[in-house]
Amino acid sequence: MIETIFQSLCIQIKHLHAELVTIKQKIDHLDQAARRTTKTKELKKVTDLTRQLVYLKHTLDDQTPSLEEFGNYLVENKLANQARVKSIMTKQKRITKMIHVYTDLLNSISGLFTAMMDSHLNHLMKYLDSAALVIALPALISGIWGMNVGGLPGKENENGFWILIIFVSLLTIGWGIFLKSKKYND
């Protein structure tokens, strides 16, 4: 009976180790993805993997004291060799340590995603601020030109309106070309 329990524990630990190897591969993939993209799909994968590790972590954290007590009982009653119990406990602790390390890795990847998103948002805001200036510039010029005060250039000229439209259009196009040539994603 005790031999069956030890074999069962060894099989459980092997399965956990195999699952952790798979999780490590997913973590490495997500780490590379975090450096390339800020897509929601990858961020959801980080969340799902973190959740999976949290369940494993809590399961093993809860299981370890019970396993220790069981091992102590077996040794005290001379039902099992102390070296064998210690071997199982060492394997259990290694698996638990791997889970803690992988959880920390996922937390750092999550932080990387957050930093990348913040950076992209900052660059987008720079662009939108500049684009707002392109939109506001013609409105400002035409607003000044449309004031009811005397002495405006082109007031007496029949083509004054069209000259203003061409001037504002050229200014807007020039400003747009200038903004397009700037890099907002560095």
Residue pairs with C-beta under 8 A, 6 or more apart in sequence:
2 74
2 79
2 80
6 80
6 84
6 88
9 67
9 88
10 88
10 91
13 88
13 91
13 92
13 95
16 56
16 60
16 95
17 95
17 98
19 56
20 95
20 98
20 99
20 102
23 49
23 52
23 53
23 102
24 102
26 45
26 49
27 49
27 102
27 105
27 106
27 109
30 42
30 45
30 46
30 49
30 106
30 109
31 105
31 109
31 112
33 39
33 42
33 45
34 42
34 46
34 109
34 112
34 113
34 116
35 112
35 116
38 113
38 116
38 117
38 120
42 113
43 110
43 113
46 106
46 109
46 110
46 113
47 110
49 106
50 103
50 106
50 107
50 110
53 99
53 102
53 103
53 106
54 103
56 99
57 96
57 99
57 100
57 103
60 92
60 95
60 96
60 99
61 96
63 92
64 92
64 93
64 96
67 88
67 89
67 92
68 89
71 80
71 85
71 86
71 88
71 89
72 85
73 79
74 80
74 85
75 81
75 82
75 85
120 185
123 184
123 185
123 186
124 184
126 184
127 179
127 184
130 179
130 182
131 179
133 175
134 172
134 175
134 176
134 179
137 168
137 171
137 172
137 175
138 168
138 169
138 171
138 172
141 164
141 167
141 168
141 171
142 164
142 168
145 152
145 164
153 160
154 160
154 161
154 163
154 164
157 163
